[in-house]
């Protein structure tokens, strides 16, 4: 018997998690998840990693006010140098 996990690459599973997989791939993964606990565990681990990356990305992003100040400074400086 072929392992259901062997049918899907890590990229397939990431596409599924990010809702970027084709309808056919989505259906195949959803069916496989009902049949294979190891695949479910693997997908849960990937989901945890994706969630952690999303949290870290939010923590690392500059505040909007900081970005706006930098853009304003660049704009003001550009006007001064061209005048």
HTML snippet that shows the backbone in 3Dmol.js (N, CA, C, O; Angstrom):
<script src="https://3Dmol.org/build/3Dmol-min.js"></script>
<div id="view" style="width:600px;height:400px;position:relative"></div>
<script>
const pdb = `
ATOM      1  N   UNK A   1       0.847  -1.203   0.000  1.00  0.00           N
ATOM      2  CA  UNK A   1       0.000   0.000   0.000  1.00  0.00           C
ATOM      3  C   UNK A   1       0.879   1.249   0.000  1.00  0.00           C
ATOM      4  O   UNK A   1       1.836   1.339   0.770  1.00  0.00           O
ATOM      5  N   UNK A   2       0.556   2.202  -0.857  1.00  0.00           N
ATOM      6  CA  UNK A   2       1.304   3.452  -0.955  1.00  0.00           C
ATOM      7  C   UNK A   2       0.859   4.382   0.164  1.00  0.00           C
ATOM      8  O   UNK A   2      -0.333   4.565   0.410  1.00  0.00           O
ATOM      9  N   UNK A   3       1.827   4.951   0.821  1.00  0.00           N
ATOM     10  CA  UNK A   3       1.522   5.905   1.880  1.00  0.00           C
ATOM     11  C   UNK A   3       0.862   7.145   1.267  1.00  0.00           C
ATOM     12  O   UNK A   3       1.315   7.662   0.246  1.00  0.00           O
ATOM     13  N   UNK A   4      -0.208   7.607   1.901  1.00  0.00           N
ATOM     14  CA  UNK A   4      -0.879   8.807   1.409  1.00  0.00           C
ATOM     15  C   UNK A   4       0.019  10.033   1.530  1.00  0.00           C
ATOM     16  O   UNK A   4      -0.106  10.978   0.750  1.00  0.00           O
ATOM     17  N   UNK A   5       0.940  10.019   2.522  1.00  0.00           N
ATOM     18  CA  UNK A   5       1.859  11.135   2.661  1.00  0.00           C
ATOM     19  C   UNK A   5       2.802  11.199   1.471  1.00  0.00           C
ATOM     20  O   UNK A   5       3.239  12.283   1.086  1.00  0.00           O
ATOM     21  N   UNK A   6       3.121  10.051   0.883  1.00  0.00           N
ATOM     22  CA  UNK A   6       4.036  10.023  -0.256  1.00  0.00           C
ATOM     23  C   UNK A   6       3.391  10.632  -1.502  1.00  0.00           C
ATOM     24  O   UNK A   6       4.095  10.986  -2.448  1.00  0.00           O
ATOM     25  N   UNK A   7       2.093  10.756  -1.512  1.00  0.00           N
ATOM     26  CA  UNK A   7       1.398  11.325  -2.667  1.00  0.00           C
ATOM     27  C   UNK A   7       1.472  12.842  -2.714  1.00  0.00           C
ATOM     28  O   UNK A   7       1.215  13.438  -3.760  1.00  0.00           O
ATOM     29  N   UNK A   8       1.816  13.473  -1.607  1.00  0.00           N
ATOM     30  CA  UNK A   8       1.815  14.934  -1.521  1.00  0.00           C
ATOM     31  C   UNK A   8       3.191  15.436  -1.109  1.00  0.00           C
ATOM     32  O   UNK A   8       3.811  14.917  -0.181  1.00  0.00           O
ATOM     33  N   UNK A   9       3.647  16.446  -1.814  1.00  0.00           N
ATOM     34  CA  UNK A   9       4.915  17.070  -1.450  1.00  0.00           C
ATOM     35  C   UNK A   9       4.667  18.087  -0.339  1.00  0.00           C
ATOM     36  O   UNK A   9       3.526  18.488  -0.114  1.00  0.00           O
ATOM     37  N   UNK A  10       5.711  18.502   0.349  1.00  0.00           N
ATOM     38  CA  UNK A  10       5.537  19.574   1.338  1.00  0.00           C
ATOM     39  C   UNK A  10       4.969  20.840   0.687  1.00  0.00           C
ATOM     40  O   UNK A  10       4.201  21.573   1.311  1.00  0.00           O
ATOM     41  N   UNK A  11       5.347  21.088  -0.556  1.00  0.00           N
ATOM     42  CA  UNK A  11       4.823  22.259  -1.264  1.00  0.00           C
ATOM     43  C   UNK A  11       3.312  22.133  -1.484  1.00  0.00           C
ATOM     44  O   UNK A  11       2.578  23.116  -1.377  1.00  0.00           O
ATOM     45  N   UNK A  12       2.857  20.916  -1.794  1.00  0.00           N
ATOM     46  CA  UNK A  12       1.416  20.683  -1.947  1.00  0.00           C
ATOM     47  C   UNK A  12       0.683  21.026  -0.654  1.00  0.00           C
ATOM     48  O   UNK A  12      -0.361  21.677  -0.672  1.00  0.00           O
ATOM     49  N   UNK A  13       1.238  20.585   0.454  1.00  0.00           N
ATOM     50  CA  UNK A  13       0.583  20.820   1.743  1.00  0.00           C
ATOM     51  C   UNK A  13       0.598  22.300   2.105  1.00  0.00           C
ATOM     52  O   UNK A  13      -0.371  22.814   2.665  1.00  0.00           O
ATOM     53  N   UNK A  14       1.697  22.990   1.786  1.00  0.00           N
ATOM     54  CA  UNK A  14       1.735  24.432   2.053  1.00  0.00           C
ATOM     55  C   UNK A  14       0.740  25.182   1.174  1.00  0.00           C
ATOM     56  O   UNK A  14       0.082  26.116   1.630  1.00  0.00           O
ATOM     57  N   UNK A  15       0.634  24.771  -0.081  1.00  0.00           N
ATOM     58  CA  UNK A  15      -0.375  25.392  -0.960  1.00  0.00           C
ATOM     59  C   UNK A  15      -1.780  25.190  -0.374  1.00  0.00           C
ATOM     60  O   UNK A  15      -2.615  26.093  -0.395  1.00  0.00           O
ATOM     61  N   UNK A  16      -2.012  23.986   0.145  1.00  0.00           N
ATOM     62  CA  UNK A  16      -3.303  23.678   0.758  1.00  0.00           C
ATOM     63  C   UNK A  16      -3.545  24.601   1.966  1.00  0.00           C
ATOM     64  O   UNK A  16      -4.627  25.171   2.107  1.00  0.00           O
ATOM     65  N   UNK A  17      -2.539  24.742   2.825  1.00  0.00           N
ATOM     66  CA  UNK A  17      -2.691  25.580   4.013  1.00  0.00           C
ATOM     67  C   UNK A  17      -2.946  27.042   3.655  1.00  0.00           C
ATOM     68  O   UNK A  17      -3.721  27.725   4.324  1.00  0.00           O
ATOM     69  N   UNK A  18      -2.300  27.513   2.609  1.00  0.00           N
ATOM     70  CA  UNK A  18      -2.470  28.903   2.191  1.00  0.00           C
ATOM     71  C   UNK A  18      -3.642  29.090   1.230  1.00  0.00           C
ATOM     72  O   UNK A  18      -3.846  30.177   0.690  1.00  0.00           O
ATOM     73  N   UNK A  19      -4.407  28.023   1.024  1.00  0.00           N
ATOM     74  CA  UNK A  19      -5.585  28.038   0.144  1.00  0.00           C
ATOM     75  C   UNK A  19      -5.213  28.451  -1.286  1.00  0.00           C
ATOM     76  O   UNK A  19      -5.935  29.197  -1.949  1.00  0.00           O
ATOM     77  N   UNK A  20      -4.058  27.937  -1.737  1.00  0.00           N
ATOM     78  CA  UNK A  20      -3.583  28.211  -3.090  1.00  0.00           C
ATOM     79  C   UNK A  20      -3.549  26.953  -3.952  1.00  0.00           C
ATOM     80  O   UNK A  20      -3.053  26.978  -5.078  1.00  0.00           O
ATOM     81  N   UNK A  21      -4.073  25.862  -3.423  1.00  0.00           N
ATOM     82  CA  UNK A  21      -4.059  24.606  -4.183  1.00  0.00           C
ATOM     83  C   UNK A  21      -5.251  24.557  -5.141  1.00  0.00           C
ATOM     84  O   UNK A  21      -6.269  25.217  -4.936  1.00  0.00           O
ATOM     85  N   UNK A  22      -5.088  23.763  -6.180  1.00  0.00           N
ATOM     86  CA  UNK A  22      -6.181  23.597  -7.142  1.00  0.00           C
ATOM     87  C   UNK A  22      -7.350  22.880  -6.451  1.00  0.00           C
ATOM     88  O   UNK A  22      -7.157  22.231  -5.423  1.00  0.00           O
ATOM     89  N   UNK A  23      -8.540  22.994  -7.004  1.00  0.00           N
ATOM     90  CA  UNK A  23      -9.676  22.274  -6.413  1.00  0.00           C
ATOM     91  C   UNK A  23      -9.437  20.761  -6.349  1.00  0.00           C
ATOM     92  O   UNK A  23      -9.859  20.101  -5.400  1.00  0.00           O
ATOM     93  N   UNK A  24      -8.761  20.220  -7.361  1.00  0.00           N
ATOM     94  CA  UNK A  24      -8.487  18.781  -7.382  1.00  0.00           C
ATOM     95  C   UNK A  24      -7.522  18.389  -6.266  1.00  0.00           C
ATOM     96  O   UNK A  24      -7.731  17.392  -5.574  1.00  0.00           O
ATOM     97  N   UNK A  25      -6.462  19.185  -6.098  1.00  0.00           N
ATOM     98  CA  UNK A  25      -5.492  18.899  -5.038  1.00  0.00           C
ATOM     99  C   UNK A  25      -6.132  19.074  -3.670  1.00  0.00           C
ATOM    100  O   UNK A  25      -5.897  18.273  -2.765  1.00  0.00           O
ATOM    101  N   UNK A  26      -6.934  20.107  -3.517  1.00  0.00           N
ATOM    102  CA  UNK A  26      -7.629  20.339  -2.254  1.00  0.00           C
ATOM    103  C   UNK A  26      -8.511  19.142  -1.897  1.00  0.00           C
ATOM    104  O   UNK A  26      -8.490  18.669  -0.761  1.00  0.00           O
ATOM    105  N   UNK A  27      -9.272  18.662  -2.854  1.00  0.00           N
ATOM    106  CA  UNK A  27     -10.149  17.513  -2.610  1.00  0.00           C
ATOM    107  C   UNK A  27      -9.338  16.272  -2.254  1.00  0.00           C
ATOM    108  O   UNK A  27      -9.711  15.521  -1.353  1.00  0.00           O
ATOM    109  N   UNK A  28      -8.236  16.058  -2.956  1.00  0.00           N
ATOM    110  CA  UNK A  28      -7.401  14.881  -2.690  1.00  0.00           C
ATOM    111  C   UNK A  28      -6.795  14.946  -1.296  1.00  0.00           C
ATOM    112  O   UNK A  28      -6.759  13.942  -0.585  1.00  0.00           O
ATOM    113  N   UNK A  29      -6.320  16.120  -0.903  1.00  0.00           N
ATOM    114  CA  UNK A  29      -5.733  16.267   0.439  1.00  0.00           C
ATOM    115  C   UNK A  29      -6.811  16.095   1.506  1.00  0.00           C
ATOM    116  O   UNK A  29      -6.584  15.426   2.513  1.00  0.00           O
ATOM    117  N   UNK A  30      -7.969  16.689   1.294  1.00  0.00           N
ATOM    118  CA  UNK A  30      -9.041  16.558   2.282  1.00  0.00           C
ATOM    119  C   UNK A  30      -9.447  15.100   2.455  1.00  0.00           C
ATOM    120  O   UNK A  30      -9.681  14.652   3.578  1.00  0.00           O
ATOM    121  N   UNK A  31      -9.532  14.363   1.367  1.00  0.00           N
ATOM    122  CA  UNK A  31      -9.848  12.942   1.469  1.00  0.00           C
ATOM    123  C   UNK A  31      -8.742  12.206   2.212  1.00  0.00           C
ATOM    124  O   UNK A  31      -9.016  11.400   3.101  1.00  0.00           O
ATOM    125  N   UNK A  32      -7.504  12.479   1.852  1.00  0.00           N
ATOM    126  CA  UNK A  32      -6.372  11.811   2.494  1.00  0.00           C
ATOM    127  C   UNK A  32      -6.330  12.107   3.988  1.00  0.00           C
ATOM    128  O   UNK A  32      -5.957  11.244   4.782  1.00  0.00           O
ATOM    129  N   UNK A  33      -6.709  13.314   4.371  1.00  0.00           N
ATOM    130  CA  UNK A  33      -6.706  13.673   5.793  1.00  0.00           C
ATOM    131  C   UNK A  33      -7.712  12.843   6.587  1.00  0.00           C
ATOM    132  O   UNK A  33      -7.508  12.589   7.774  1.00  0.00           O
ATOM    133  N   UNK A  34      -8.787  12.423   5.941  1.00  0.00           N
ATOM    134  CA  UNK A  34      -9.772  11.599   6.641  1.00  0.00           C
ATOM    135  C   UNK A  34      -9.287  10.159   6.807  1.00  0.00           C
ATOM    136  O   UNK A  34      -9.782   9.424   7.661  1.00  0.00           O
ATOM    137  N   UNK A  35      -8.316   9.766   5.987  1.00  0.00           N
ATOM    138  CA  UNK A  35      -7.848   8.381   5.978  1.00  0.00           C
ATOM    139  C   UNK A  35      -6.504   8.170   6.665  1.00  0.00           C
ATOM    140  O   UNK A  35      -6.162   7.037   7.005  1.00  0.00           O
ATOM    141  N   UNK A  36      -5.738   9.231   6.876  1.00  0.00           N
ATOM    142  CA  UNK A  36      -4.356   9.058   7.300  1.00  0.00           C
ATOM    143  C   UNK A  36      -4.026   9.970   8.472  1.00  0.00           C
ATOM    144  O   UNK A  36      -3.906  11.184   8.308  1.00  0.00           O
ATOM    145  N   UNK A  37      -3.880   9.381   9.657  1.00  0.00           N
ATOM    146  CA  UNK A  37      -3.592  10.190  10.839  1.00  0.00           C
ATOM    147  C   UNK A  37      -2.199  10.795  10.780  1.00  0.00           C
ATOM    148  O   UNK A  37      -1.992  11.896  11.289  1.00  0.00           O
ATOM    149  N   UNK A  38      -1.236  10.106  10.171  1.00  0.00           N
ATOM    150  CA  UNK A  38       0.127  10.642  10.069  1.00  0.00           C
ATOM    151  C   UNK A  38       0.143  11.904   9.210  1.00  0.00           C
ATOM    152  O   UNK A  38       0.853  12.861   9.520  1.00  0.00           O
ATOM    153  N   UNK A  39      -0.627  11.905   8.147  1.00  0.00           N
ATOM    154  CA  UNK A  39      -0.734  13.089   7.299  1.00  0.00           C
ATOM    155  C   UNK A  39      -1.387  14.227   8.073  1.00  0.00           C
ATOM    156  O   UNK A  39      -0.957  15.376   7.966  1.00  0.00           O
ATOM    157  N   UNK A  40      -2.422  13.918   8.850  1.00  0.00           N
ATOM    158  CA  UNK A  40      -3.078  14.945   9.684  1.00  0.00           C
ATOM    159  C   UNK A  40      -2.074  15.558  10.651  1.00  0.00           C
ATOM    160  O   UNK A  40      -2.028  16.777  10.816  1.00  0.00           O
ATOM    161  N   UNK A  41      -1.259  14.699  11.300  1.00  0.00           N
ATOM    162  CA  UNK A  41      -0.262  15.208  12.239  1.00  0.00           C
ATOM    163  C   UNK A  41       0.756  16.090  11.534  1.00  0.00           C
ATOM    164  O   UNK A  41       1.127  17.152  12.034  1.00  0.00           O
ATOM    165  N   UNK A  42       1.203  15.639  10.372  1.00  0.00           N
ATOM    166  CA  UNK A  42       2.185  16.408   9.608  1.00  0.00           C
ATOM    167  C   UNK A  42       1.593  17.765   9.217  1.00  0.00           C
ATOM    168  O   UNK A  42       2.270  18.788   9.319  1.00  0.00           O
ATOM    169  N   UNK A  43       0.349  17.777   8.776  1.00  0.00           N
ATOM    170  CA  UNK A  43      -0.300  19.027   8.390  1.00  0.00           C
ATOM    171  C   UNK A  43      -0.476  19.949   9.606  1.00  0.00           C
ATOM    172  O   UNK A  43      -0.319  21.164   9.486  1.00  0.00           O
ATOM    173  N   UNK A  44      -0.794  19.391  10.746  1.00  0.00           N
ATOM    174  CA  UNK A  44      -0.923  20.198  11.969  1.00  0.00           C
ATOM    175  C   UNK A  44       0.410  20.832  12.348  1.00  0.00           C
ATOM    176  O   UNK A  44       0.452  21.984  12.782  1.00  0.00           O
ATOM    177  N   UNK A  45       1.505  20.077  12.184  1.00  0.00           N
ATOM    178  CA  UNK A  45       2.832  20.632  12.463  1.00  0.00           C
ATOM    179  C   UNK A  45       3.150  21.775  11.505  1.00  0.00           C
ATOM    180  O   UNK A  45       3.673  22.810  11.919  1.00  0.00           O
ATOM    181  N   UNK A  46       2.836  21.589  10.236  1.00  0.00           N
ATOM    182  CA  UNK A  46       3.042  22.665   9.266  1.00  0.00           C
ATOM    183  C   UNK A  46       2.202  23.885   9.611  1.00  0.00           C
ATOM    184  O   UNK A  46       2.679  25.016   9.518  1.00  0.00           O
ATOM    185  N   UNK A  47       0.941  23.659  10.014  1.00  0.00           N
ATOM    186  CA  UNK A  47       0.056  24.765  10.377  1.00  0.00           C
ATOM    187  C   UNK A  47       0.611  25.528  11.571  1.00  0.00           C
ATOM    188  O   UNK A  47       0.555  26.757  11.597  1.00  0.00           O
ATOM    189  N   UNK A  48       1.138  24.825  12.546  1.00  0.00           N
ATOM    190  CA  UNK A  48       1.751  25.472  13.704  1.00  0.00           C
ATOM    191  C   UNK A  48       2.933  26.333  13.274  1.00  0.00           C
ATOM    192  O   UNK A  48       3.097  27.453  13.758  1.00  0.00           O
ATOM    193  N   UNK A  49       3.747  25.819  12.375  1.00  0.00           N
ATOM    194  CA  UNK A  49       4.904  26.572  11.877  1.00  0.00           C
ATOM    195  C   UNK A  49       4.453  27.816  11.117  1.00  0.00           C
ATOM    196  O   UNK A  49       5.018  28.895  11.296  1.00  0.00           O
ATOM    197  N   UNK A  50       3.438  27.666  10.271  1.00  0.00           N
ATOM    198  CA  UNK A  50       2.920  28.805   9.512  1.00  0.00           C
ATOM    199  C   UNK A  50       2.377  29.862  10.471  1.00  0.00           C
ATOM    200  O   UNK A  50       2.630  31.054  10.290  1.00  0.00           O
ATOM    201  N   UNK A  51       1.638  29.434  11.482  1.00  0.00           N
ATOM    202  CA  UNK A  51       1.090  30.378  12.462  1.00  0.00           C
ATOM    203  C   UNK A  51       2.208  31.126  13.182  1.00  0.00           C
ATOM    204  O   UNK A  51       2.117  32.336  13.393  1.00  0.00           O
ATOM    205  N   UNK A  52       3.263  30.405  13.558  1.00  0.00           N
ATOM    206  CA  UNK A  52       4.387  31.027  14.254  1.00  0.00           C
ATOM    207  C   UNK A  52       5.082  32.047  13.353  1.00  0.00           C
ATOM    208  O   UNK A  52       5.450  33.130  13.808  1.00  0.00           O
ATOM    209  N   UNK A  53       5.262  31.703  12.082  1.00  0.00           N
ATOM    210  CA  UNK A  53       5.872  32.644  11.140  1.00  0.00           C
ATOM    211  C   UNK A  53       5.018  33.893  10.970  1.00  0.00           C
ATOM    212  O   UNK A  53       5.548  35.001  10.887  1.00  0.00           O
ATOM    213  N   UNK A  54       3.702  33.723  10.917  1.00  0.00           N
ATOM    214  CA  UNK A  54       2.802  34.869  10.783  1.00  0.00           C
ATOM    215  C   UNK A  54       2.910  35.790  11.995  1.00  0.00           C
ATOM    216  O   UNK A  54       2.906  37.013  11.851  1.00  0.00           O
ATOM    217  N   UNK A  55       3.006  35.207  13.187  1.00  0.00           N
ATOM    218  CA  UNK A  55       3.137  36.005  14.409  1.00  0.00           C
ATOM    219  C   UNK A  55       4.455  36.761  14.395  1.00  0.00           C
ATOM    220  O   UNK A  55       4.494  37.952  14.706  1.00  0.00           O
ATOM    221  N   UNK A  56       5.542  36.072  14.033  1.00  0.00           N
ATOM    222  CA  UNK A  56       6.849  36.718  14.001  1.00  0.00           C
ATOM    223  C   UNK A  56       6.888  37.824  12.956  1.00  0.00           C
ATOM    224  O   UNK A  56       7.504  38.866  13.180  1.00  0.00           O
ATOM    225  N   UNK A  57       6.238  37.609  11.820  1.00  0.00           N
ATOM    226  CA  UNK A  57       6.198  38.622  10.767  1.00  0.00           C
ATOM    227  C   UNK A  57       5.489  39.877  11.281  1.00  0.00           C
ATOM    228  O   UNK A  57       5.927  40.993  11.004  1.00  0.00           O
ATOM    229  N   UNK A  58       4.394  39.697  12.030  1.00  0.00           N
ATOM    230  CA  UNK A  58       3.665  40.836  12.576  1.00  0.00           C
ATOM    231  C   UNK A  58       4.509  41.582  13.601  1.00  0.00           C
ATOM    232  O   UNK A  58       4.471  42.810  13.670  1.00  0.00           O
ATOM    233  N   UNK A  59       5.272  40.833  14.399  1.00  0.00           N
ATOM    234  CA  UNK A  59       6.096  41.462  15.421  1.00  0.00           C
ATOM    235  C   UNK A  59       7.263  42.237  14.809  1.00  0.00           C
ATOM    236  O   UNK A  59       7.731  43.219  15.386  1.00  0.00           O
ATOM    237  N   UNK A  60       7.722  41.800  13.658  1.00  0.00           N
ATOM    238  CA  UNK A  60       8.876  42.426  13.019  1.00  0.00           C
ATOM    239  C   UNK A  60       8.492  43.594  12.115  1.00  0.00           C
ATOM    240  O   UNK A  60       9.360  44.374  11.723  1.00  0.00           O
ATOM    241  N   UNK A  61       7.246  43.726  11.785  1.00  0.00           N
ATOM    242  CA  UNK A  61       6.810  44.789  10.873  1.00  0.00           C
ATOM    243  C   UNK A  61       6.849  46.135  11.589  1.00  0.00           C
ATOM    244  O   UNK A  61       6.436  46.238  12.744  1.00  0.00           O
ATOM    245  N   UNK A  62       7.345  47.165  10.908  1.00  0.00           N
ATOM    246  CA  UNK A  62       7.356  48.494  11.538  1.00  0.00           C
ATOM    247  C   UNK A  62       5.935  49.037  11.655  1.00  0.00           C
ATOM    248  O   UNK A  62       5.047  48.693  10.875  1.00  0.00           O
ATOM    249  N   UNK A  63       5.755  49.881  12.637  1.00  0.00           N
ATOM    250  CA  UNK A  63       4.449  50.525  12.789  1.00  0.00           C
ATOM    251  C   UNK A  63       4.204  51.461  11.614  1.00  0.00           C
ATOM    252  O   UNK A  63       5.142  51.993  11.020  1.00  0.00           O
ATOM    253  N   UNK A  64       2.953  51.652  11.294  1.00  0.00           N
ATOM    254  CA  UNK A  64       2.583  52.499  10.160  1.00  0.00           C
ATOM    255  C   UNK A  64       3.091  53.921  10.357  1.00  0.00           C
ATOM    256  O   UNK A  64       3.520  54.564   9.400  1.00  0.00           O
ATOM    257  N   UNK A  65       3.044  54.414  11.589  1.00  0.00           N
ATOM    258  CA  UNK A  65       3.493  55.785  11.866  1.00  0.00           C
ATOM    259  C   UNK A  65       4.972  55.948  11.528  1.00  0.00           C
ATOM    260  O   UNK A  65       5.373  56.984  10.998  1.00  0.00           O
ATOM    261  N   UNK A  66       5.780  54.945  11.827  1.00  0.00           N
ATOM    262  CA  UNK A  66       7.215  55.011  11.544  1.00  0.00           C
ATOM    263  C   UNK A  66       7.445  55.064  10.038  1.00  0.00           C
ATOM    264  O   UNK A  66       8.241  55.867   9.551  1.00  0.00           O
ATOM    265  N   UNK A  67       6.751  54.211   9.311  1.00  0.00           N
ATOM    266  CA  UNK A  67       6.881  54.202   7.849  1.00  0.00           C
ATOM    267  C   UNK A  67       6.479  55.553   7.278  1.00  0.00           C
ATOM    268  O   UNK A  67       7.154  56.077   6.392  1.00  0.00           O
ATOM    269  N   UNK A  68       5.396  56.116   7.771  1.00  0.00           N
ATOM    270  CA  UNK A  68       4.920  57.408   7.266  1.00  0.00           C
ATOM    271  C   UNK A  68       5.940  58.520   7.554  1.00  0.00           C
ATOM    272  O   UNK A  68       6.154  59.392   6.713  1.00  0.00           O
ATOM    273  N   UNK A  69       6.570  58.492   8.744  1.00  0.00           N
ATOM    274  CA  UNK A  69       7.591  59.492   9.061  1.00  0.00           C
ATOM    275  C   UNK A  69       8.794  59.376   8.133  1.00  0.00           C
ATOM    276  O   UNK A  69       9.327  60.386   7.673  1.00  0.00           O
ATOM    277  N   UNK A  70       9.218  58.152   7.861  1.00  0.00           N
ATOM    278  CA  UNK A  70      10.354  57.938   6.956  1.00  0.00           C
ATOM    279  C   UNK A  70      10.008  58.441   5.556  1.00  0.00           C
ATOM    280  O   UNK A  70      10.817  59.115   4.918  1.00  0.00           O
ATOM    281  N   UNK A  71       8.818  58.115   5.086  1.00  0.00           N
ATOM    282  CA  UNK A  71       8.401  58.581   3.762  1.00  0.00           C
ATOM    283  C   UNK A  71       8.313  60.102   3.704  1.00  0.00           C
ATOM    284  O   UNK A  71       8.713  60.714   2.714  1.00  0.00           O
ATOM    285  N   UNK A  72       7.797  60.702   4.753  1.00  0.00           N
ATOM    286  CA  UNK A  72       7.707  62.163   4.801  1.00  0.00           C
ATOM    287  C   UNK A  72       9.098  62.778   4.793  1.00  0.00           C
ATOM    288  O   UNK A  72       9.336  63.752   4.080  1.00  0.00           O
ATOM    289  N   UNK A  73      10.018  62.227   5.572  1.00  0.00           N
ATOM    290  CA  UNK A  73      11.390  62.726   5.602  1.00  0.00           C
ATOM    291  C   UNK A  73      12.031  62.612   4.216  1.00  0.00           C
ATOM    292  O   UNK A  73      12.688  63.543   3.751  1.00  0.00           O
ATOM    293  N   UNK A  74      11.835  61.466   3.565  1.00  0.00           N
ATOM    294  CA  UNK A  74      12.392  61.274   2.221  1.00  0.00           C
ATOM    295  C   UNK A  74      11.806  62.290   1.251  1.00  0.00           C
ATOM    296  O   UNK A  74      12.517  62.854   0.420  1.00  0.00           O
ATOM    297  N   UNK A  75      10.520  62.514   1.364  1.00  0.00           N
ATOM    298  CA  UNK A  75       9.853  63.498   0.488  1.00  0.00           C
ATOM    299  C   UNK A  75      10.414  64.898   0.733  1.00  0.00           C
ATOM    300  O   UNK A  75      10.763  65.612  -0.207  1.00  0.00           O
ATOM    301  N   UNK A  76      10.496  65.280   2.014  1.00  0.00           N
ATOM    302  CA  UNK A  76      11.000  66.616   2.359  1.00  0.00           C
ATOM    303  C   UNK A  76      12.455  66.785   1.911  1.00  0.00           C
ATOM    304  O   UNK A  76      12.823  67.840   1.395  1.00  0.00           O
ATOM    305  N   UNK A  77      13.250  65.793   2.097  1.00  0.00           N
ATOM    306  CA  UNK A  77      14.652  65.842   1.718  1.00  0.00           C
ATOM    307  C   UNK A  77      14.811  65.937   0.209  1.00  0.00           C
ATOM    308  O   UNK A  77      15.669  66.667  -0.288  1.00  0.00           O
ATOM    309  N   UNK A  78      13.997  65.211  -0.502  1.00  0.00           N
ATOM    310  CA  UNK A  78      14.053  65.235  -1.964  1.00  0.00           C
ATOM    311  C   UNK A  78      13.690  66.618  -2.471  1.00  0.00           C
ATOM    312  O   UNK A  78      14.296  67.080  -3.437  1.00  0.00           O
ATOM    313  N   UNK A  79      12.746  67.287  -1.873  1.00  0.00           N
ATOM    314  CA  UNK A  79      12.335  68.627  -2.286  1.00  0.00           C
ATOM    315  C   UNK A  79      13.469  69.613  -2.012  1.00  0.00           C
ATOM    316  O   UNK A  79      13.752  70.478  -2.841  1.00  0.00           O
ATOM    317  N   UNK A  80      14.124  69.487  -0.841  1.00  0.00           N
ATOM    318  CA  UNK A  80      15.216  70.400  -0.477  1.00  0.00           C
ATOM    319  C   UNK A  80      16.385  70.251  -1.437  1.00  0.00           C
ATOM    320  O   UNK A  80      16.991  71.255  -1.812  1.00  0.00           O
ATOM    321  N   UNK A  81      16.716  69.061  -1.837  1.00  0.00           N
ATOM    322  CA  UNK A  81      17.888  68.839  -2.700  1.00  0.00           C
ATOM    323  C   UNK A  81      17.631  69.250  -4.142  1.00  0.00           C
ATOM    324  O   UNK A  81      18.572  69.550  -4.876  1.00  0.00           O
ATOM    325  N   UNK A  82      16.368  69.267  -4.554  1.00  0.00           N
ATOM    326  CA  UNK A  82      16.065  69.661  -5.925  1.00  0.00           C
ATOM    327  C   UNK A  82      15.820  71.165  -6.043  1.00  0.00           C
ATOM    328  O   UNK A  82      15.781  71.694  -7.153  1.00  0.00           O
ATOM    329  N   UNK A  83      15.655  71.855  -4.926  1.00  0.00           N
ATOM    330  CA  UNK A  83      15.383  73.307  -4.943  1.00  0.00           C
ATOM    331  C   UNK A  83      16.647  74.095  -5.083  1.00  0.00           C
ATOM    332  O   UNK A  83      16.607  75.325  -5.115  1.00  0.00           O
TER     333      UNK A  83
END
`;
const viewer = $3Dmol.createViewer("view");
viewer.addModel(pdb, "pdb");
viewer.setStyle({}, {cartoon: {color: "spectrum"}});
viewer.zoomTo();
viewer.render();
</script>
